[in-house]
Amino acid sequence: MAAAGESGGIAGVVLIPMRFVWPFGGTNVFLCGSFNRWSHLVQMSPVEGCPTVFQALCSIPPGYHQFKFYVDGEWRHDEHQPHATGEFGVVNTIFLTTEASCMPGTPSPATPPGTNMDVDDQARRMVYVTDDPIIDAAPRISDTDLVVSRHRVSAFLTKHTAYELLPESGKVVALDIDLPVKQAFHILYEQGIPTAPLWDFRQGRFVGVLSAMDFILILRELGNHGSNLTEEELETHTIAAWKEGKAYLNRQIDGHGKAISRPLVHAGPLDNLKDVTLKILQHDVASVPVIHSSSEDGSFPQLLHMASLSGILKCLCRYFRHCSTSLPVLQLPIYAIRIGTWIPEIGEPNRRPLAMLKPSDTLSSALNLLIQAQVSSIPIVDDNDSLLDIYSRSEITALAKDKAYTHINLNEMTIHQALQLGQDSCQKCQMCLPSDSLHQVMERLANPGIRRLVIVEAGSKCVKGIVTLGDVFNFLLGYN
């Protein structure tokens, strides 16, 4: 909830516009509380882009207030926000004051005794309105509960293996290193996949992975030698030639001037999920091939699956879905643990800025930013920093559509034009609120095709940050 002061109609009374948010879905959602003497229902409106989130703006006087939500004919309260038992059952509570001297953790005389507002410091969240920026006392979790939560997650991942990630049916795609880059480009786009393992027929083994980032680097390199990217230029580059050229670009050469091939990061079907997760995080890759060989020397390898953090998170959510109370950290709102990358607050030092671009910026600027900032996606915003779309690494494969790469100029094509070539746009630009719990964020990220959520302000869709699958696992395992 956000607040700001305004003068009321009665002399001496300051009314404070408060945004109330119900983030748990429904069809008809209303708000009622002590601030309107429980006399009528205030209709809440769905937030654009977040159909499960409803909001209402009410001007209320300072002091202690109780309120509830009326959702599809049933009285509800938000169990993730401060609540107490009152005349109308379990209600949410909020305390607003214009006294700058009133600080979080100090009981106010206006706070009625016997409520969670003054006895439950662990779950309390109070919003104070002063002439200074809002002081928002976020819920906290004890160090013990954090250690316990991480231990239980680690124990689950250690107990289960990569074999359990294999679907009952499905397909895996591998590319021969002698394929032209152009053909590989088309295959990734047509199959709707961001990465594929590389097979070397001469060596009889998998030797690497081709990813969307490879294509970003390829297009940038070819773009440096001409204004347009021709089909002929892509036709002459095989995957093997590109990988060798990439090694020289990155100065990965031995003392004899030969390219050094990096070992393939992969997993076996019996590797535990914690080891698989750490491989993905440590090598900063989107997925790792799960490869099985019945021979001791590793010959005749079989590609079983591409293990990703999304699949591992799905297993984790399925296990803890009905016992989430055993992981206290899951109930915390993400703003309280600052998971992910957030826009720095005014005066906040040493925080990495969040990379954002406008729709009119060039595709070249987007590709350069993806490389230089070492990020997998960039929020696209308007002049008010409200979210419009998102451009991710995997978007680059959309240039294979209708052979768009044969007639584009990276310095002339805008991000807006590039996004028009994309596919599955409803899946890629997913949002969440700062008040959403870690559990809610995990459940959404576990859905296929969703690799990140843009954190936005309710109503305005102003970008506050971004949280990725990697951020979730880094936090749960205490890796970073």
C-alpha positions in Angstrom: 0.0 0.0 0.0 1.1 3.5 -0.8 0.1 6.7 0.8 0.3 10.5 0.6 -1.3 13.3 2.5 -4.1 15.6 1.4 -6.5 18.0 3.1 -9.9 16.7 4.0 -13.3 18.4 3.8 -13.4 18.9 7.6 -11.1 21.6 9.1 -8.1 20.2 10.8 -8.6 16.6 9.4 -6.0 15.3 7.0 -7.2 12.5 4.7 -4.6 10.2 3.3 -5.1 8.5 0.0 -4.4 4.8 0.5 -4.1 2.2 -2.2 -5.5 -1.2 -0.9 -4.5 -4.3 -2.9 -6.1 -7.7 -3.1 -3.6 -9.9 -5.0 -5.4 -13.3 -4.8 -7.8 -13.2 -7.7 -11.6 -13.3 -8.0 -14.3 -12.0 -10.2 -16.1 -9.4 -8.0 -13.9 -7.9 -5.3 -14.9 -5.2 -2.8 -13.4 -3.5 0.2 -15.0 -2.4 3.5 -13.6 -1.1 6.8 -13.8 1.0 9.8 -12.7 4.0 7.8 -16.2 4.1 6.2 -17.9 2.8 9.4 -18.4 -0.6 7.7 -21.4 1.1 6.0 -20.8 0.2 2.3 -18.7 -1.8 -0.1 -16.0 -0.1 -2.2 -15.6 -1.9 -5.5 -12.0 -2.8 -6.4 -10.7 -2.8 -10.0 -8.4 -5.3 -11.6 -4.9 -4.0 -12.4 -4.0 -3.9 -16.1 -1.6 -6.7 -16.9 -2.2 -8.4 -13.6 -5.7 -10.0 -13.8 -5.5 -11.6 -10.4 -4.7 -8.3 -8.7 -7.4 -5.9 -7.6 -6.9 -2.4 -6.1 -9.0 0.5 -4.7 -7.9 4.0 -3.6 -9.6 5.4 -0.5 -9.0 8.6 1.4 -8.8 7.8 5.1 -7.9 9.8 8.3 -4.8 9.0 10.3 -5.2 6.4 13.1 -5.9 2.7 13.5 -8.1 1.0 11.0 -9.6 -2.4 10.3 -10.7 -3.7 7.0 -11.7 -6.8 5.1 -12.2 -7.9 1.5 -15.5 -9.2 0.0 -14.5 -11.6 -2.7 -17.2 -13.4 -4.8 -19.7 -13.3 -2.0 -17.3 -14.4 0.8 -15.6 -12.2 3.4 -11.8 -12.7 3.2 -8.7 -11.2 4.8 -5.1 -11.1 3.5 -3.2 -13.5 5.8 0.1 -12.1 4.5 -0.6 -8.6 6.0 -1.1 -7.6 9.6 -4.4 -9.0 11.0 -6.3 -9.2 14.2 -9.5 -10.6 15.6 -12.2 -7.9 16.0 -16.0 -7.4 16.0 -16.1 -8.6 12.4 -14.0 -11.7 12.8 -10.4 -11.8 11.5 -9.6 -8.4 9.9 -6.6 -6.8 8.4 -5.2 -3.8 10.3 -3.3 -0.7 9.5 -2.0 2.3 11.5 -1.4 5.7 9.9 0.0 8.7 11.6 1.3 12.1 10.6 3.6 12.3 13.6 7.2 12.0 12.3 8.4 11.0 15.8 6.4 7.8 15.7 8.8 5.0 14.6 8.2 1.4 13.8 8.4 -0.9 16.8 7.1 1.8 19.2 3.5 1.1 20.3 1.3 4.2 19.7 -1.5 5.3 22.1 -3.9 5.1 19.1 -3.2 1.4 18.7 -5.9 -0.6 20.6 -4.5 -3.1 23.1 -4.8 -6.8 22.5 -4.2 -6.7 18.7 -1.4 -8.1 16.6 -0.3 -4.5 15.9 1.4 -4.2 19.3 2.3 -7.7 20.3 3.5 -9.5 17.2 6.7 -7.8 16.1 7.5 -10.7 13.8 4.5 -10.4 11.5 3.8 -6.7 12.0 3.8 -4.3 9.0 2.9 -0.7 9.8 2.9 2.2 7.3 3.7 5.6 8.7 3.0 8.8 6.8 5.3 11.7 7.5 6.8 14.7 5.7 9.7 12.4 4.9 9.6 9.4 2.6 7.3 6.6 3.8 8.8 4.4 6.5 7.7 0.9 5.6 8.7 -1.6 8.3 9.0 -4.8 6.3 8.2 -8.2 7.9 11.4 -9.9 9.0 12.4 -13.5 9.4 14.8 -14.7 12.1 18.2 -16.0 11.2 17.2 -19.3 12.6 14.1 -19.6 10.4 16.2 -18.6 7.3 18.7 -21.3 8.1 16.0 -23.9 8.7 14.2 -23.0 5.4 17.5 -23.2 3.4 18.4 -26.5 5.0 15.0 -28.1 4.1 15.3 -26.9 0.5 18.9 -28.2 0.3 17.8 -31.5 1.8 15.0 -31.9 -0.7 17.2 -31.1 -3.7 19.9 -33.5 -2.4 17.4 -36.3 -2.0 16.1 -36.1 -5.6 17.8 -36.7 -8.9 17.9 -35.4 -12.4 16.1 -38.5 -13.6 12.9 -37.2 -11.9 13.0 -34.2 -14.2 12.4 -36.4 -17.3 8.9 -36.0 -18.7 6.8 -39.1 -19.5 7.0 -38.1 -23.2 8.8 -35.3 -25.0 11.5 -34.5 -27.4 15.1 -33.2 -27.2 16.9 -31.4 -30.0 20.6 -31.6 -30.7 22.5 -29.9 -33.5 25.5 -31.2 -35.5 28.5 -28.8 -35.3 28.8 -28.9 -39.1 25.4 -27.4 -39.6 25.4 -23.8 -41.1 24.5 -21.2 -38.5 21.6 -20.1 -40.7 20.0 -23.6 -40.4 20.6 -23.7 -36.7 19.0 -20.3 -36.4 15.8 -21.6 -38.1 15.7 -24.8 -36.0 15.8 -23.0 -32.7 13.1 -20.6 -33.8 10.8 -23.3 -35.3 11.2 -25.6 -32.2 10.7 -22.6 -29.8 13.8 -23.5 -27.8 16.6 -21.1 -26.6 19.4 -23.6 -26.5 20.5 -26.9 -28.0 23.4 -29.3 -27.3 26.0 -29.8 -30.1 27.0 -33.2 -31.4 30.4 -33.9 -33.0 30.1 -36.9 -35.3 33.9 -37.3 -35.6 34.4 -37.5 -31.9 31.2 -39.3 -31.2 30.2 -37.1 -28.3 28.4 -33.9 -27.3 30.9 -31.0 -27.2 29.0 -27.9 -26.3 25.7 -26.0 -26.4 24.5 -23.4 -28.8 22.4 -20.6 -27.2 20.6 -17.4 -28.1 23.6 -15.5 -26.8 25.7 -17.1 -29.6 23.4 -15.6 -32.1 23.5 -12.2 -30.5 27.3 -12.3 -30.8 27.2 -13.6 -34.3 24.8 -10.9 -35.5 26.8 -8.2 -33.8 30.1 -9.5 -35.4 28.6 -9.7 -38.9 27.0 -6.3 -38.4 30.4 -4.8 -37.8 31.4 -5.8 -41.3 28.4 -4.4 -43.2 25.2 -2.5 -42.9 23.0 -5.5 -43.7 23.2 -9.2 -42.6 22.9 -11.3 -45.7 21.7 -14.9 -45.9 25.0 -15.8 -47.7 27.1 -14.6 -44.8 25.2 -16.8 -42.4 25.3 -19.7 -44.8 29.1 -19.7 -44.9 29.4 -20.0 -41.1 29.1 -23.4 -39.6 28.5 -23.9 -35.9 32.0 -25.4 -35.5 33.6 -22.4 -37.3 31.7 -20.0 -35.1 32.7 -21.8 -31.9 36.3 -21.6 -32.9 36.0 -18.0 -33.9 34.3 -17.2 -30.6 37.2 -18.8 -28.7 39.7 -16.4 -30.5 37.4 -13.4 -29.8 37.5 -14.3 -26.1 41.2 -15.0 -26.3 40.7 -18.7 -25.2 43.8 -19.9 -27.0 46.7 -22.1 -25.9 50.5 -21.3 -26.3 50.4 -22.6 -29.9 47.7 -20.2 -30.9 45.0 -22.9 -31.1 41.5 -22.4 -29.7 40.9 -24.0 -26.3 37.6 -25.9 -26.2 35.7 -25.5 -22.9 34.4 -28.7 -21.4 30.7 -29.3 -21.7 28.7 -28.6 -18.6 26.3 -31.5 -18.2 24.7 -33.8 -15.7 24.0 -37.5 -15.4 20.5 -38.9 -14.6 21.6 -39.9 -11.1 23.1 -36.5 -10.2 21.1 -34.9 -7.4 19.1 -31.8 -8.1 21.2 -29.6 -5.8 24.4 -30.4 -7.8 22.5 -29.8 -11.1 21.2 -26.4 -9.7 24.7 -25.3 -8.6 26.1 -26.2 -12.1 23.5 -24.0 -13.7 24.2 -21.1 -11.3 28.0 -21.4 -11.2 28.3 -21.5 -15.0 25.5 -19.0 -15.6 23.8 -21.1 -18.2 20.0 -21.5 -18.9 20.1 -25.3 -18.8 22.4 -28.3 -18.8 22.1 -31.5 -20.9 21.3 -34.7 -19.0 23.4 -37.3 -20.7 23.5 -41.1 -20.0 26.1 -43.6 -21.2 26.1 -47.3 -20.4 29.8 -47.5 -21.1 32.5 -46.7 -18.6 34.5 -44.6 -21.1 31.4 -42.5 -21.8 31.0 -43.7 -25.4 27.6 -43.9 -27.1 26.1 -41.1 -25.0 22.3 -40.6 -25.0 20.8 -37.2 -24.6 17.8 -37.6 -22.2 16.7 -34.1 -21.3 17.7 -30.4 -20.9 17.6 -29.7 -17.2 16.6 -26.2 -16.3 15.9 -24.2 -13.1 12.2 -24.0 -14.2 11.8 -27.8 -14.0 13.7 -28.0 -10.7 11.5 -25.2 -9.2 8.4 -27.1 -10.4 9.5 -30.1 -8.4 10.2 -27.9 -5.4 6.9 -26.2 -5.5 5.0 -29.5 -5.9 6.6 -30.9 -2.8 6.2 -27.8 -0.6 2.8 -26.7 -1.9 0.8 -28.3 0.8 3.3 -27.8 3.6 4.6 -24.3 2.9 4.5 -23.5 6.6 7.5 -25.7 7.0 9.5 -23.1 5.1 8.9 -19.8 7.0 10.7 -17.8 4.3 8.1 -18.6 1.7 5.5 -16.3 3.4 7.7 -13.2 3.2 6.9 -10.6 0.6 9.7 -10.2 -1.9 10.2 -6.6 -1.0 11.2 -7.7 2.5 14.0 -9.9 1.3 14.9 -7.8 -1.8 15.3 -10.8 -3.9 16.2 -10.0 -7.5 17.5 -6.7 -9.0 15.7 -3.6 -7.8 15.8 0.1 -8.9 18.0 1.8 -6.3 16.2 4.1 -3.9 17.3 7.7 -3.6 20.4 7.8 -1.5 20.9 4.1 -1.6 24.5 3.3 -2.2 26.2 0.3 -3.9 23.2 -1.1 -5.6 23.5 -2.3 -9.2 21.2 -0.2 -11.5 18.4 -2.0 -13.4 18.9 -1.9 -17.2 15.8 -0.5 -19.0 15.2 0.8 -22.5 12.5 2.6 -24.5 10.6 1.1 -27.5 12.3 3.6 -29.8 15.8 2.5 -28.9 17.6 0.5 -31.5 18.0 -3.3 -31.6 21.7 -2.7 -31.6 21.6 -0.9 -28.2 19.5 -3.8 -26.8 21.9 -6.4 -27.9 24.9 -4.5 -26.6 23.2 -4.0 -23.3 22.5 -7.7 -23.0 26.1 -8.4 -23.5 27.7 -5.7 -21.5 25.3 -5.8 -18.5 25.4 -9.6 -18.6 21.7 -9.8 -18.1 19.2 -12.2 -19.8 16.4 -9.6 -20.3 15.7 -5.9 -20.4 12.3 -4.2 -19.4 11.0 -1.9 -22.1 9.3 1.1 -20.5 7.6 4.4 -21.4 8.7 7.9 -20.4 7.2 7.3 -16.9 9.1 4.0 -16.5 5.8 2.0 -16.8 6.3 -1.5 -18.2 5.4 -2.0 -21.8 7.2 -5.1 -22.8 10.4 -7.0 -22.2 13.2 -7.9 -24.5 15.2 -11.1 -23.7 18.0 -13.0 -25.2 15.7 -15.6 -26.7 13.9 -12.9 -28.7 16.9 -12.9 -31.2 15.7 -16.2 -32.7 12.6 -14.3 -34.0 14.8 -12.8 -36.7 14.6 -16.2 -38.4 10.9 -15.4 -39.1 10.4 -14.7 -42.8 14.3 -14.4 -43.0 14.1 -11.0 -41.3 17.9 -11.1 -40.7 18.5 -10.7 -44.5 17.0 -7.2 -44.6 17.6 -5.6 -41.2 20.1 -3.0 -40.0 20.7 -3.4 -36.3 21.3 0.3 -35.9 18.0 1.2 -37.6 15.5 -1.4 -36.4 13.9 -0.4 -33.2 13.1 -2.6 -30.2 9.4 -2.1 -30.9 9.8 -3.5 -34.4 12.0 -6.4 -33.2 9.3 -7.3 -30.7 6.7 -7.5 -33.4 8.5 -10.5 -34.8 8.4 -12.4 -31.5 6.2 -15.3 -30.5 4.3 -16.2 -27.3 4.3 -12.6 -26.1 1.7 -13.4 -23.4 4.1 -15.7 -21.7 7.3 -13.6 -21.8 6.1 -10.4 -20.1 4.9 -11.6 -16.7 4.6 -9.3 -13.7 4.4 -9.5 -9.9 4.0 -7.0 -7.1 6.5 -6.1 -4.4 4.0 -7.4 -1.8 3.7 -10.8 -3.5 5.1 -13.5 -1.3 8.1 -15.6 -2.3 5.8 -18.6 -2.5 3.5 -16.8 -5.0 6.6 -15.8 -7.1 7.9 -19.3 -7.1 4.6 -20.8 -8.2 4.5 -18.4 -11.2 8.1 -19.0 -12.2 7.5 -22.7 -12.1 5.2 -22.4 -15.1 6.7 -23.5 -18.5 8.2 -20.7 -20.5 8.4 -18.1 -17.7 12.0 -17.4 -16.7 11.5 -14.0 -15.0 8.9 -11.7 -13.4 9.1 -7.9 -13.7 8.3 -6.3 -10.3 5.8 -3.4 -10.9 3.9 -1.0 -8.8 0.1 -1.8 -8.7 -1.9 0.4 -10.9 0.9 2.4 -12.6 2.9 -0.6 -13.7 6.0 1.4 -12.8 9.0 -0.9 -12.9 10.5 -1.5 -9.5 12.8 -4.5 -10.3 13.0 -7.9 -11.8 13.3 -11.4 -10.3 14.6 -14.4 -12.2 14.7 -18.1 -11.6 18.4 -17.7 -10.8 17.6 -15.1 -8.1 15.2 -17.5 -6.4 17.7 -20.4 -6.2 20.6 -18.1 -5.2 18.5 -17.0 -2.3 17.1 -20.4 -1.3 20.5 -22.0 -1.3 22.4 -19.0 0.1 24.7 -19.2 -3.0 25.2 -15.5 -3.4 
